[in-house]
Structures are given as C-alpha cells and as structure tokens.
C-alpha cells in the first residue's frame, strides 16, 4: 500500500511540474471551448439549446479522452526515453501498482479539468448546469479510467514518439470527430452513425450532456453509465493482458 501511495504522489508531482503538459491539458481545452462558444451559431439541435451549452459537455468528454490517449501515452513514452522505466524495473514495484497509481493520479487531473471547464462555461458563457453532481462524477471517473487505460495500451506498443504519433492519431481522430462532441451522432451518415454508436466517447458525451442540461433521468443517464461500465471492464481486461513494465 505504501508503494502505491508513493507512486501516486510521485506521478502527480511529475505531471504538475510539466508546464507544457498543464497548458495542453488544462488551458488548451478552455481556449477551444471559448473559440466555439463565441461562434455565431445561435440555437442548436432539436431542443433549441445554445451551442455554448451543447458543446461544453462534449469538450469535457474530448478533454478526458485526449488526456488518456495523447497525454498519458506520450508521457509513458517520454519516461521510456529518459530511462525512468528501466530504473523502475530495478525496484520491487509491481506492474499493477504502477498502472493503478498512474490512472489514479491522472483521474485527479481529469476532475480538475472538468471543474475548470464547468466554471468557465457557467460564469463566462452562462452555460446551464442542472446540478447532477453525482452522475457527473461517475461519468467522469468512468470515462477517465477507460481512456487512461487506452493510453497505457498504446504506450505498450509505442517505443518512441515516432511510433506513438500515428497510433494516437488513428485512435484519437475518429473519437474526436465521430464521438458526439461537436454535433449529434444522428446528424452523421448511416454507416458512420452506426460506427459512432459503438464508441465509448459517444456515451460519455451524451451522459455528460444529460447530466448538465436536463433534470436527472435514470433511464437516459443509466444507459450511458451501463455502456461505459461495459467498456471499462473490457478495456481493463485488455490492459491487464497487454500492459508491461518494460523499455
């Protein structure tokens, strides 16, 4: 237990010391949200929702996804390149302790990102927040755990930035543009719509949108949570099989 706690604190400190990482994981999503919110789009979707309201949960979902697929994957590759993984291999640290400490530390960052973006939306753009705090926390933790595990899986196959870049792009781009972030999945062509409904980010964005914009509805949010739980179980199984503490 002590090893896990120390690893957790070390991972969190290492992330907070990275100024560039702070910019890309916290400030850049805020800039994207601001840029989209000032566009003269007006009312959006059949529910006649302001676009700044509609896109806020989507940007939060995108930020959670990118933190795992891009942030954690590249960070692990960087640790390999600096020989830190090799030094960890010389200690009695177990693989599950490293993986769990990485995910736990990054989930703290994910929660902070969600709070910052939510406050920005509420106080600057008068975005709605229905107050479904418990549902929001559950969705954020589920989504964060899923995509952080994906980041660990990618890092297991990528030995350098050159190999990590195409993998992260191949995974991240479809999730970004087909994942219910900027526009409804129902507006996509038939084949893409079917594919989009298989993606975990589709249900993360939809669940957050339900939690932010509407009164609590267990049938709607519960379905999104169920799909994300199934995804998490599947991705955890793959992570256990694939992730290895090695150079």
C-alpha positions in Angstrom: 0.0 0.0 0.0 2.8 2.4 0.8 4.4 1.8 -2.6 1.2 2.6 -4.3 0.7 5.9 -2.3 4.3 7.0 -3.0 3.9 6.2 -6.7 0.6 8.1 -6.7 2.2 11.2 -5.2 5.3 10.9 -7.5 3.1 10.7 -10.6 1.0 13.6 -9.6 4.1 15.8 -8.8 5.7 14.9 -12.1 2.7 15.9 -14.0 2.2 19.2 -12.1 5.9 20.1 -12.8 5.4 19.9 -16.5 4.3 23.4 -17.6 3.7 22.4 -21.2 1.6 19.5 -20.0 -0.5 21.9 -17.9 -1.0 24.1 -20.9 -2.2 21.4 -23.2 -4.3 19.5 -20.7 -6.0 22.4 -18.9 -5.7 25.7 -20.8 -6.0 24.5 -24.4 -9.4 22.8 -23.9 -10.6 26.1 -22.3 -9.4 28.0 -25.4 -11.2 25.6 -27.7 -14.4 25.9 -25.7 -14.1 29.8 -25.8 -13.5 29.8 -29.5 -16.5 27.6 -30.2 -18.8 29.4 -27.8 -18.2 32.8 -29.5 -19.1 31.5 -32.9 -22.5 32.9 -34.2 -24.2 29.6 -34.3 -27.2 30.5 -32.1 -29.7 27.8 -31.1 -28.6 24.2 -31.7 -30.3 20.8 -32.1 -34.0 20.0 -31.9 -34.1 21.1 -28.2 -33.1 24.6 -29.2 -30.1 24.7 -27.0 -27.4 27.4 -27.1 -24.3 26.0 -28.8 -22.2 27.1 -25.8 -24.4 24.9 -23.6 -24.4 22.0 -26.1 -20.7 21.8 -26.7 -19.5 22.2 -23.1 -20.1 18.6 -22.1 -18.7 17.5 -25.4 -15.5 19.5 -24.8 -15.2 17.9 -21.3 -15.6 14.5 -22.9 -12.9 15.3 -25.5 -10.6 16.6 -22.8 -11.0 13.4 -20.8 -10.3 11.3 -23.9 -7.3 13.3 -25.0 -5.8 13.1 -21.5 -5.5 9.4 -21.8 -4.9 8.7 -25.5 -2.5 11.6 -26.0 -1.4 12.8 -22.6 -0.7 9.5 -20.8 0.6 7.6 -23.9 3.1 10.3 -24.8 4.1 10.7 -21.1 4.9 7.0 -20.8 6.9 7.1 -24.0 8.9 10.0 -22.5 9.6 8.0 -19.4 10.9 5.2 -21.5 13.2 7.6 -23.5 14.6 9.0 -20.3 15.3 5.6 -18.8 12.9 6.0 -15.9 11.1 2.8 -16.7 14.4 1.0 -16.6 15.1 2.3 -13.1 11.6 1.3 -12.0 12.2 -2.2 -13.3 15.1 -2.5 -10.8 12.7 -1.9 -7.9 10.2 -4.3 -6.3 7.3 -2.3 -7.7 4.6 -4.4 -9.2 3.0 -3.6 -12.6 -0.5 -3.3 -11.2 0.8 -0.7 -8.6 2.3 1.4 -11.4 -0.7 1.2 -13.6 -3.2 1.9 -10.8 -1.1 4.8 -9.5 -0.8 6.3 -13.0 -4.6 6.1 -13.5 -5.4 7.4 -10.0 -3.1 10.4 -10.3 -4.5 11.3 -13.8 -8.1 11.0 -12.6 -7.4 13.8 -10.1 -6.3 15.9 -13.1 -9.4 14.8 -15.1 -11.6 16.0 -12.2 -9.8 19.3 -12.1 -10.2 19.8 -15.8 -13.9 19.1 -15.5 -14.3 21.7 -12.7 -12.3 24.4 -14.6 -14.3 23.9 -17.8 -17.6 23.8 -16.0 -16.9 27.0 -14.1 -15.8 28.7 -17.3 -19.0 27.7 -19.0 -21.2 28.8 -16.1 -19.6 32.1 -15.2 -18.5 33.3 -18.7 -21.0 31.9 -21.1 -23.9 31.4 -18.8 -24.0 27.7 -19.6 -26.6 25.5 -17.9 -25.7 23.0 -15.2 -28.7 21.0 -13.9 -26.8 20.1 -10.7 -26.5 16.3 -11.3 -23.1 16.2 -9.5 -23.1 12.5 -8.6 -23.9 11.5 -12.1 -21.3 13.8 -13.5 -18.6 12.4 -11.1 -19.5 8.8 -12.0 -19.3 9.6 -15.8 -16.1 11.5 -15.5 -14.4 8.7 -13.5 -15.6 6.0 -15.9 -14.6 7.9 -19.0 -11.3 8.9 -17.4 -10.5 5.3 -16.4 -11.4 4.0 -19.9 -9.2 6.4 -21.9 -6.3 6.3 -19.4 -6.3 2.5 -19.9 -6.3 3.1 -23.7 -3.2 5.3 -23.2 -1.4 2.6 -21.2 -2.2 0.1 -24.0 -0.8 2.5 -26.7 2.3 3.0 -24.6 2.9 -0.7 -24.5 3.2 -0.8 -28.3 5.0 2.6 -28.9 8.7 2.7 -28.1 9.2 6.3 -29.3 7.3 9.4 -30.3 7.6 8.4 -34.0 5.6 5.2 -33.3 3.3 6.8 -30.8 2.1 9.6 -33.1 0.4 7.5 -35.8 -1.2 5.2 -33.2 -2.6 8.1 -31.1 -3.9 9.8 -34.3 -5.5 6.6 -35.6 -7.3 6.2 -32.3 -8.0 9.8 -31.3 -9.2 11.4 -34.6 -12.2 9.1 -35.1 -13.2 9.5 -31.4 -12.9 13.3 -31.8 -15.0 13.8 -34.9 -17.4 10.9 -34.6 -17.9 11.0 -30.8 -20.9 13.2 -30.2 -18.7 16.1 -29.2 -19.4 18.9 -31.6 -22.6 17.8 -33.2 -25.2 15.0 -32.6 -24.4 11.5 -33.8 -27.8 11.4 -35.5 -26.6 14.0 -38.0 -23.9 11.6 -39.4 -24.4 9.4 -42.5 -25.8 6.0 -41.8 -22.6 3.9 -41.7 -20.7 6.5 -39.7 -23.6 6.8 -37.3 -23.6 3.1 -36.7 -19.8 3.2 -36.0 -20.1 6.2 -33.8 -22.7 4.4 -31.6 -20.0 1.8 -30.8 -17.6 4.4 -29.4 -17.3 5.0 -25.6 -16.9 8.7 -26.1 -20.3 8.9 -27.7 -21.9 7.7 -24.4 -19.6 9.8 -22.3 -20.5 13.0 -24.1 -24.2 12.0 -24.1 -24.2 11.2 -20.4 -22.5 14.5 -19.5 -24.9 16.4 -21.7 -27.8 14.7 -20.0 -26.3 15.5 -16.6 -25.5 19.1 -17.4 -28.6 20.2 -19.4 -31.6 18.2 -18.1 -33.1 17.1 -14.7 -31.9 13.7 -13.5 -33.3 10.9 -15.7 -32.1 7.5 -14.6 -33.2 5.8 -17.8 -31.1 8.1 -20.0 -28.0 8.6 -17.8 -28.2 5.0 -16.5 -27.9 3.6 -20.1 -24.8 5.7 -20.8 -23.3 4.6 -17.4 -24.0 1.0 -18.3 -22.3 1.2 -21.7 -19.3 2.9 -20.2 -19.1 0.3 -17.4 -19.1 -2.5 -20.0 -16.4 -0.6 -22.0 -14.3 -0.2 -18.8 -14.5 -3.9 -17.9 -13.4 -4.8 -21.5 -10.6 -2.3 -21.6 -9.3 -3.3 -18.1 -9.1 -6.9 -19.3 -7.1 -5.8 -22.4 -4.8 -3.6 -20.3 -4.0 -6.4 -17.8 -3.1 -8.6 -20.8 -1.1 -6.1 -22.8 0.5 -3.5 -20.4 4.0 -4.5 -19.4 6.5 -2.5 -17.4 9.4 -2.6 -19.9 11.6 -0.4 -22.0 
